[in-house]
Every structure is written in C-alpha cells, then in structure tokens.
Amino acid sequence: MKKKITLLSAMAAVLITAFAVSCSQTDDVPSDDSYSIEVNTNLLGEGVVSFDFTDAGGILNAFGDIEVHGSLKSSLSTGVIPKTGKALAELHKSNSIPEIASASGGIKGTVDVILKTPYGSLEIYHKSF
C-alpha cells in the first residue's frame, strides 16, 4: 500500500510540475490571447499524418506525426504571440502558407488550420487526402 501511495504522490508531483511549466512564460513575452491557431482533423483509415509547421522565414517551428487506426476527429487550439499571428496573416494574404500536412498509408479525410485574430478567423490551410 505504501508503494502505491508513493507512486501516486510521484505522479501527482509530475503532473503539477508539467502544468506549472506549461503555464509559465518568459518575462519578455507579453501575455496576449488575441491570436490563436486551431487545427481540425477528420481522418479515416490506417496510416500516419505528418505535420510540419516550419517555414524558411522562421515564423513557424513545430512538427509531429499522428498515427491513425480507424478514425480520428479532433480539434486542437493553441495561442500564438501577436508577432507570429500577424506574420501568419501576411503569409495567408500573399498565398505563401507552406504545405503543412501529408499522409501515408490509407488515410482519407481533411486537415484544416484556422488562424483566429482580433479581426476574425481565417482558414489559412485546407488539405484533403
């Protein structure tokens, strides 16, 4: 029983630390939730969808893979600093948004990326597989 309580306490400490780190930010970045990115997926099949939010200008720098086994319908939203939000709006305006998602295997469906600004929402990327 003592071993279970110790393990549970350790897990709670890890969760609290992870939450604290995710909520903290550096002093030189002002808090502003007026810009955010929302990624919506509606995927079916078996395979991998790869995301690459990087570009030559260094505005975007995130990447990762999602394995799909059956179906995946999701919506993920994250805030971005105003400088990044404004730069993404400019990339969208000039039709310069890079290719963000690719699929391998038997994946069918869609990926949509929406930039939310103080002035409204822009669908900056849409991909059908």
Rosetta constraint file for C-alpha pairs under 8 A:
AtomPair CA 1 CA 5 HARMONIC 6.38 0.50
AtomPair CA 2 CA 6 HARMONIC 6.20 0.50
AtomPair CA 3 CA 7 HARMONIC 6.16 0.50
AtomPair CA 4 CA 8 HARMONIC 6.03 0.50
AtomPair CA 5 CA 9 HARMONIC 6.04 0.50
AtomPair CA 6 CA 10 HARMONIC 6.16 0.50
AtomPair CA 7 CA 11 HARMONIC 6.22 0.50
AtomPair CA 8 CA 12 HARMONIC 6.18 0.50
AtomPair CA 9 CA 13 HARMONIC 6.18 0.50
AtomPair CA 10 CA 14 HARMONIC 6.28 0.50
AtomPair CA 11 CA 15 HARMONIC 6.24 0.50
AtomPair CA 12 CA 16 HARMONIC 6.13 0.50
AtomPair CA 13 CA 17 HARMONIC 6.08 0.50
AtomPair CA 14 CA 18 HARMONIC 6.05 0.50
AtomPair CA 15 CA 19 HARMONIC 6.14 0.50
AtomPair CA 16 CA 20 HARMONIC 6.15 0.50
AtomPair CA 17 CA 21 HARMONIC 6.15 0.50
AtomPair CA 18 CA 22 HARMONIC 6.14 0.50
AtomPair CA 19 CA 23 HARMONIC 6.23 0.50
AtomPair CA 20 CA 24 HARMONIC 6.24 0.50
AtomPair CA 25 CA 29 HARMONIC 7.05 0.50
AtomPair CA 29 CA 81 HARMONIC 7.76 0.50
AtomPair CA 30 CA 81 HARMONIC 7.99 0.50
AtomPair CA 31 CA 81 HARMONIC 7.97 0.50
AtomPair CA 32 CA 81 HARMONIC 6.69 0.50
AtomPair CA 32 CA 82 HARMONIC 7.16 0.50
AtomPair CA 33 CA 79 HARMONIC 5.97 0.50
AtomPair CA 33 CA 80 HARMONIC 7.36 0.50
AtomPair CA 33 CA 81 HARMONIC 7.66 0.50
AtomPair CA 34 CA 79 HARMONIC 7.85 0.50
AtomPair CA 34 CA 82 HARMONIC 7.33 0.50
AtomPair CA 34 CA 116 HARMONIC 7.60 0.50
AtomPair CA 34 CA 117 HARMONIC 5.88 0.50
AtomPair CA 34 CA 118 HARMONIC 5.49 0.50
AtomPair CA 35 CA 79 HARMONIC 5.93 0.50
AtomPair CA 35 CA 80 HARMONIC 5.64 0.50
AtomPair CA 35 CA 81 HARMONIC 6.71 0.50
AtomPair CA 35 CA 82 HARMONIC 6.07 0.50
AtomPair CA 35 CA 85 HARMONIC 5.60 0.50
AtomPair CA 35 CA 115 HARMONIC 7.22 0.50
AtomPair CA 35 CA 116 HARMONIC 5.48 0.50
AtomPair CA 35 CA 117 HARMONIC 4.75 0.50
AtomPair CA 35 CA 118 HARMONIC 6.80 0.50
AtomPair CA 36 CA 77 HARMONIC 6.78 0.50
AtomPair CA 36 CA 78 HARMONIC 5.49 0.50
AtomPair CA 36 CA 79 HARMONIC 4.01 0.50
AtomPair CA 36 CA 80 HARMONIC 5.21 0.50
AtomPair CA 36 CA 85 HARMONIC 7.16 0.50
AtomPair CA 36 CA 115 HARMONIC 5.94 0.50
AtomPair CA 36 CA 116 HARMONIC 5.16 0.50
AtomPair CA 36 CA 117 HARMONIC 6.90 0.50
AtomPair CA 37 CA 77 HARMONIC 5.56 0.50
AtomPair CA 37 CA 78 HARMONIC 5.50 0.50
AtomPair CA 37 CA 79 HARMONIC 6.28 0.50
AtomPair CA 37 CA 80 HARMONIC 7.04 0.50
AtomPair CA 37 CA 113 HARMONIC 6.88 0.50
AtomPair CA 37 CA 114 HARMONIC 5.70 0.50
AtomPair CA 37 CA 115 HARMONIC 4.72 0.50
AtomPair CA 37 CA 116 HARMONIC 6.15 0.50
AtomPair CA 38 CA 75 HARMONIC 6.81 0.50
AtomPair CA 38 CA 76 HARMONIC 5.53 0.50
AtomPair CA 38 CA 77 HARMONIC 4.15 0.50
AtomPair CA 38 CA 78 HARMONIC 6.57 0.50
AtomPair CA 38 CA 113 HARMONIC 5.67 0.50
AtomPair CA 38 CA 114 HARMONIC 5.07 0.50
AtomPair CA 38 CA 115 HARMONIC 6.49 0.50
AtomPair CA 38 CA 116 HARMONIC 7.62 0.50
AtomPair CA 39 CA 74 HARMONIC 7.96 0.50
AtomPair CA 39 CA 75 HARMONIC 5.66 0.50
AtomPair CA 39 CA 76 HARMONIC 5.18 0.50
AtomPair CA 39 CA 77 HARMONIC 6.30 0.50
AtomPair CA 39 CA 111 HARMONIC 7.12 0.50
AtomPair CA 39 CA 112 HARMONIC 5.76 0.50
AtomPair CA 39 CA 113 HARMONIC 4.59 0.50
AtomPair CA 39 CA 114 HARMONIC 6.48 0.50
AtomPair CA 40 CA 73 HARMONIC 7.54 0.50
AtomPair CA 40 CA 74 HARMONIC 5.65 0.50
AtomPair CA 40 CA 75 HARMONIC 4.39 0.50
AtomPair CA 40 CA 76 HARMONIC 6.49 0.50
AtomPair CA 40 CA 111 HARMONIC 5.76 0.50
AtomPair CA 40 CA 112 HARMONIC 5.13 0.50
AtomPair CA 40 CA 113 HARMONIC 6.43 0.50
AtomPair CA 41 CA 72 HARMONIC 7.02 0.50
AtomPair CA 41 CA 73 HARMONIC 5.33 0.50
AtomPair CA 41 CA 74 HARMONIC 5.18 0.50
AtomPair CA 41 CA 75 HARMONIC 6.47 0.50
AtomPair CA 41 CA 109 HARMONIC 7.63 0.50
AtomPair CA 41 CA 110 HARMONIC 5.81 0.50
AtomPair CA 41 CA 111 HARMONIC 4.62 0.50
AtomPair CA 41 CA 112 HARMONIC 6.50 0.50
AtomPair CA 42 CA 71 HARMONIC 7.59 0.50
AtomPair CA 42 CA 72 HARMONIC 5.84 0.50
AtomPair CA 42 CA 73 HARMONIC 4.34 0.50
AtomPair CA 42 CA 74 HARMONIC 6.67 0.50
AtomPair CA 42 CA 109 HARMONIC 5.46 0.50
AtomPair CA 42 CA 110 HARMONIC 5.38 0.50
AtomPair CA 42 CA 111 HARMONIC 6.68 0.50
AtomPair CA 43 CA 68 HARMONIC 7.49 0.50
AtomPair CA 43 CA 71 HARMONIC 5.50 0.50
AtomPair CA 43 CA 72 HARMONIC 5.07 0.50
AtomPair CA 43 CA 73 HARMONIC 6.20 0.50
AtomPair CA 43 CA 107 HARMONIC 6.65 0.50
AtomPair CA 43 CA 108 HARMONIC 5.75 0.50
AtomPair CA 43 CA 109 HARMONIC 4.36 0.50
AtomPair CA 43 CA 110 HARMONIC 6.24 0.50
AtomPair CA 43 CA 111 HARMONIC 7.99 0.50
AtomPair CA 44 CA 68 HARMONIC 7.24 0.50
AtomPair CA 44 CA 69 HARMONIC 7.71 0.50
AtomPair CA 44 CA 70 HARMONIC 5.62 0.50
AtomPair CA 44 CA 71 HARMONIC 4.30 0.50
AtomPair CA 44 CA 72 HARMONIC 6.46 0.50
AtomPair CA 44 CA 107 HARMONIC 5.72 0.50
AtomPair CA 44 CA 108 HARMONIC 5.28 0.50
AtomPair CA 44 CA 109 HARMONIC 6.08 0.50
AtomPair CA 45 CA 68 HARMONIC 6.60 0.50
AtomPair CA 45 CA 69 HARMONIC 6.14 0.50
AtomPair CA 45 CA 70 HARMONIC 4.98 0.50
AtomPair CA 45 CA 71 HARMONIC 6.24 0.50
AtomPair CA 45 CA 106 HARMONIC 5.44 0.50
AtomPair CA 45 CA 107 HARMONIC 4.74 0.50
AtomPair CA 45 CA 108 HARMONIC 6.32 0.50
AtomPair CA 46 CA 67 HARMONIC 7.73 0.50
AtomPair CA 46 CA 68 HARMONIC 5.41 0.50
AtomPair CA 46 CA 69 HARMONIC 4.78 0.50
AtomPair CA 46 CA 70 HARMONIC 6.08 0.50
AtomPair CA 46 CA 105 HARMONIC 6.15 0.50
AtomPair CA 46 CA 106 HARMONIC 5.34 0.50
AtomPair CA 46 CA 107 HARMONIC 5.86 0.50
AtomPair CA 47 CA 67 HARMONIC 5.92 0.50
AtomPair CA 47 CA 68 HARMONIC 5.43 0.50
AtomPair CA 47 CA 69 HARMONIC 6.86 0.50
AtomPair CA 47 CA 103 HARMONIC 7.25 0.50
AtomPair CA 47 CA 104 HARMONIC 5.60 0.50
AtomPair CA 47 CA 105 HARMONIC 4.33 0.50
AtomPair CA 47 CA 106 HARMONIC 5.78 0.50
AtomPair CA 47 CA 107 HARMONIC 5.80 0.50
AtomPair CA 48 CA 65 HARMONIC 6.55 0.50
AtomPair CA 48 CA 66 HARMONIC 5.62 0.50
AtomPair CA 48 CA 67 HARMONIC 4.49 0.50
AtomPair CA 48 CA 68 HARMONIC 5.91 0.50
AtomPair CA 48 CA 103 HARMONIC 5.72 0.50
AtomPair CA 48 CA 104 HARMONIC 5.38 0.50
AtomPair CA 48 CA 105 HARMONIC 6.59 0.50
AtomPair CA 48 CA 107 HARMONIC 7.41 0.50
AtomPair CA 49 CA 65 HARMONIC 5.67 0.50
AtomPair CA 49 CA 66 HARMONIC 5.26 0.50
AtomPair CA 49 CA 67 HARMONIC 6.48 0.50
AtomPair CA 49 CA 68 HARMONIC 7.49 0.50
AtomPair CA 49 CA 101 HARMONIC 6.72 0.50
AtomPair CA 49 CA 102 HARMONIC 5.66 0.50
AtomPair CA 49 CA 103 HARMONIC 4.33 0.50
AtomPair CA 49 CA 104 HARMONIC 6.48 0.50
AtomPair CA 49 CA 107 HARMONIC 7.79 0.50
AtomPair CA 50 CA 63 HARMONIC 7.59 0.50
AtomPair CA 50 CA 64 HARMONIC 5.92 0.50
AtomPair CA 50 CA 65 HARMONIC 4.33 0.50
AtomPair CA 50 CA 66 HARMONIC 6.42 0.50
AtomPair CA 50 CA 101 HARMONIC 5.59 0.50
AtomPair CA 50 CA 102 HARMONIC 5.30 0.50
AtomPair CA 50 CA 103 HARMONIC 6.16 0.50
AtomPair CA 51 CA 62 HARMONIC 7.96 0.50
AtomPair CA 51 CA 63 HARMONIC 5.21 0.50
AtomPair CA 51 CA 64 HARMONIC 5.26 0.50
AtomPair CA 51 CA 65 HARMONIC 5.97 0.50
AtomPair CA 51 CA 100 HARMONIC 5.56 0.50
AtomPair CA 51 CA 101 HARMONIC 4.61 0.50
AtomPair CA 51 CA 102 HARMONIC 6.74 0.50
AtomPair CA 52 CA 61 HARMONIC 7.87 0.50
AtomPair CA 52 CA 62 HARMONIC 6.15 0.50
AtomPair CA 52 CA 63 HARMONIC 4.27 0.50
AtomPair CA 52 CA 64 HARMONIC 6.64 0.50
AtomPair CA 52 CA 99 HARMONIC 7.70 0.50
AtomPair CA 52 CA 100 HARMONIC 5.07 0.50
AtomPair CA 52 CA 101 HARMONIC 6.42 0.50
AtomPair CA 53 CA 60 HARMONIC 5.33 0.50
AtomPair CA 53 CA 61 HARMONIC 5.55 0.50
AtomPair CA 53 CA 62 HARMONIC 4.85 0.50
AtomPair CA 53 CA 63 HARMONIC 5.61 0.50
AtomPair CA 53 CA 98 HARMONIC 7.88 0.50
AtomPair CA 53 CA 100 HARMONIC 5.64 0.50
AtomPair CA 54 CA 58 HARMONIC 6.79 0.50
AtomPair CA 54 CA 59 HARMONIC 7.26 0.50
AtomPair CA 54 CA 60 HARMONIC 4.54 0.50
AtomPair CA 54 CA 61 HARMONIC 4.42 0.50
AtomPair CA 54 CA 62 HARMONIC 6.02 0.50
AtomPair CA 54 CA 63 HARMONIC 7.26 0.50
AtomPair CA 54 CA 98 HARMONIC 7.88 0.50
AtomPair CA 55 CA 59 HARMONIC 6.54 0.50
AtomPair CA 55 CA 60 HARMONIC 5.80 0.50
AtomPair CA 55 CA 61 HARMONIC 7.22 0.50
AtomPair CA 55 CA 98 HARMONIC 6.60 0.50
AtomPair CA 59 CA 84 HARMONIC 6.10 0.50
AtomPair CA 59 CA 87 HARMONIC 7.01 0.50
AtomPair CA 59 CA 88 HARMONIC 7.61 0.50
AtomPair CA 60 CA 84 HARMONIC 7.76 0.50
AtomPair CA 68 CA 72 HARMONIC 6.50 0.50
AtomPair CA 68 CA 107 HARMONIC 7.73 0.50
AtomPair CA 80 CA 84 HARMONIC 6.28 0.50
AtomPair CA 80 CA 85 HARMONIC 6.22 0.50
AtomPair CA 81 CA 85 HARMONIC 6.32 0.50
AtomPair CA 82 CA 86 HARMONIC 6.01 0.50
AtomPair CA 83 CA 87 HARMONIC 6.18 0.50
AtomPair CA 84 CA 88 HARMONIC 6.10 0.50
AtomPair CA 85 CA 89 HARMONIC 6.27 0.50
AtomPair CA 85 CA 115 HARMONIC 7.43 0.50
AtomPair CA 85 CA 117 HARMONIC 7.23 0.50
AtomPair CA 86 CA 90 HARMONIC 6.31 0.50
AtomPair CA 87 CA 91 HARMONIC 6.22 0.50
AtomPair CA 88 CA 92 HARMONIC 6.15 0.50
AtomPair CA 88 CA 97 HARMONIC 7.71 0.50
AtomPair CA 88 CA 115 HARMONIC 7.79 0.50
AtomPair CA 89 CA 93 HARMONIC 6.12 0.50
AtomPair CA 89 CA 115 HARMONIC 7.62 0.50
AtomPair CA 89 CA 122 HARMONIC 7.96 0.50
AtomPair CA 90 CA 94 HARMONIC 6.29 0.50
AtomPair CA 91 CA 95 HARMONIC 6.09 0.50
AtomPair CA 91 CA 96 HARMONIC 4.86 0.50
AtomPair CA 91 CA 97 HARMONIC 5.53 0.50
AtomPair CA 92 CA 96 HARMONIC 5.97 0.50
AtomPair CA 92 CA 97 HARMONIC 5.74 0.50
AtomPair CA 92 CA 124 HARMONIC 5.80 0.50
AtomPair CA 97 CA 124 HARMONIC 7.12 0.50
AtomPair CA 97 CA 125 HARMONIC 7.29 0.50
AtomPair CA 100 CA 125 HARMONIC 7.76 0.50
AtomPair CA 101 CA 111 HARMONIC 7.39 0.50
AtomPair CA 101 CA 127 HARMONIC 7.19 0.50
AtomPair CA 103 CA 107 HARMONIC 6.36 0.50
AtomPair CA 103 CA 129 HARMONIC 7.16 0.50
AtomPair CA 107 CA 129 HARMONIC 6.59 0.50
AtomPair CA 108 CA 128 HARMONIC 7.37 0.50
AtomPair CA 108 CA 129 HARMONIC 4.80 0.50
AtomPair CA 109 CA 128 HARMONIC 5.68 0.50
AtomPair CA 109 CA 129 HARMONIC 5.30 0.50
AtomPair CA 110 CA 126 HARMONIC 7.18 0.50
AtomPair CA 110 CA 127 HARMONIC 5.53 0.50
AtomPair CA 110 CA 128 HARMONIC 4.44 0.50
AtomPair CA 110 CA 129 HARMONIC 6.23 0.50
AtomPair CA 111 CA 125 HARMONIC 7.87 0.50
AtomPair CA 111 CA 126 HARMONIC 5.79 0.50
AtomPair CA 111 CA 127 HARMONIC 5.21 0.50
AtomPair CA 111 CA 128 HARMONIC 6.63 0.50
AtomPair CA 112 CA 123 HARMONIC 7.16 0.50
AtomPair CA 112 CA 124 HARMONIC 7.90 0.50
AtomPair CA 112 CA 125 HARMONIC 5.62 0.50
AtomPair CA 112 CA 126 HARMONIC 4.55 0.50
AtomPair CA 112 CA 127 HARMONIC 6.54 0.50
AtomPair CA 113 CA 123 HARMONIC 5.97 0.50
AtomPair CA 113 CA 124 HARMONIC 5.83 0.50
AtomPair CA 113 CA 125 HARMONIC 4.97 0.50
AtomPair CA 113 CA 126 HARMONIC 6.53 0.50
AtomPair CA 114 CA 121 HARMONIC 6.59 0.50
AtomPair CA 114 CA 122 HARMONIC 5.53 0.50
AtomPair CA 114 CA 123 HARMONIC 4.34 0.50
AtomPair CA 114 CA 124 HARMONIC 5.63 0.50
AtomPair CA 114 CA 125 HARMONIC 7.01 0.50
AtomPair CA 115 CA 121 HARMONIC 5.67 0.50
AtomPair CA 115 CA 122 HARMONIC 5.14 0.50
AtomPair CA 115 CA 123 HARMONIC 6.30 0.50
AtomPair CA 115 CA 124 HARMONIC 6.45 0.50
AtomPair CA 116 CA 120 HARMONIC 5.99 0.50
AtomPair CA 116 CA 121 HARMONIC 4.37 0.50
AtomPair CA 116 CA 122 HARMONIC 6.40 0.50
AtomPair CA 117 CA 121 HARMONIC 5.95 0.50
AtomPair CA 117 CA 122 HARMONIC 7.92 0.50
